């Protein structure tokens, strides 16, 4: 990550002045937040649950600290439905001008997202201050399509109390797959499992494959049959079928149930992103632990899944829309959200704010993965890949098909 020169937080009014659009401000502040009637202050995003809504509200609340008149209306479906519905919603006549994307989906949403370099320059926003890997992830065909607000590696959350009760050494900044499997076996007893697993594509298996040096996309093309990815996805299936240290996930919406199992103490471990840190801490308190993703060597390599704010390519007033983005991506706002919600910031200058109040070993694990990680950059067909894997994963978790068979079929169908 590049070094950051801290600068005062520009208010939306300041940014608009920089864009030479101060005249538009009066109209914006007059109607901002009025049920989404102003597209430049309406954000289309995923809102799966109260945790998502609280995160978006944290951006708004932090922005109001420097600009009390700031308003932002939220609109959107669940995360699972977002990637399909966003394409329809953003092509409608009353579409919002603002939308979110993950770095992994920027390629897929290419046509929906406007280039931002000229708008950022006009507003005086220094793009070099943001996480370099995330800027790369948000860049499509040489142009930046979203301003990243986080840079979050997949991590292994765990329940310290369950480890200590079982006499198992706590994992940390080194963690081998063999040790992970031994721990999961020791922590499985009766109705309690060592870990929970999601049926989603980018969870435990993909994170382990990434940590072992694999990649599902190489030079812009799908490489789902990369041996490291295949082996790691099979490892995930085997944890259920062969080792019986996790129950088979539901075919649909498996993630919320798995998250709840960790929070209720029914499982000891679960792979997720730091965006869930606050929710897990609320449930587990000081029993919440964080370790690196296990790998063959035990060394850390993070799969970074950051997200950012973009502008609709068909937005009529892109300057005013960018002013809204600039207001919610200042160091002060990103630092405040990182502090209150646990999202790992896209700005190096705000990592100390994120770390405030967190246990030292948890901070060490997340930062190790963030600093030794790479963004997941995918293809325009990624949503189809994700949907097919979710559809076929049940066969893998029931032992009916191998990861090689499933990934080969998807590769041949989509790639």
Buried (B, 14 or more C-beta within 10 A) or exposed (E): BBEBEEBEBBBBBBBBBBBEBEEBBEEBBEBBBEEBEBBBBBBBBBBBEEBBBBBBBBBBBBBBEBBEBBBBBBBBBBBBEBBEBBBEBBEEEEBBBBBBBBBBBBBBBBEBBBBBEEBBEBBBBEBEBBBBBBBBBBBBEEBBBBBBBBBBBBBBBBBBBBBEEBEBEEBBBBBBBEBBBBBBBBBBEEEBBBBBBBBBBBBBBBBBBBBBBBBBBEEEEBBBBBEBBBBBBBBBBBBBBEBBBBBBBBBEBBBEBBBBBBBEBBBBBBBBBBBBBBBBBEBBEEBBBBBBBBBBEBBBBBBBBBBBBBBBBBBEBBBBBBBBBBBBBBBBBBBBBBBBBBBBBBBBBBBEBBBEEBBEBBBBBBBBBBBBBBBBBBBBBBBBBBBBBBBBBBBBBEEEBBBBBBBBBBBEEBB
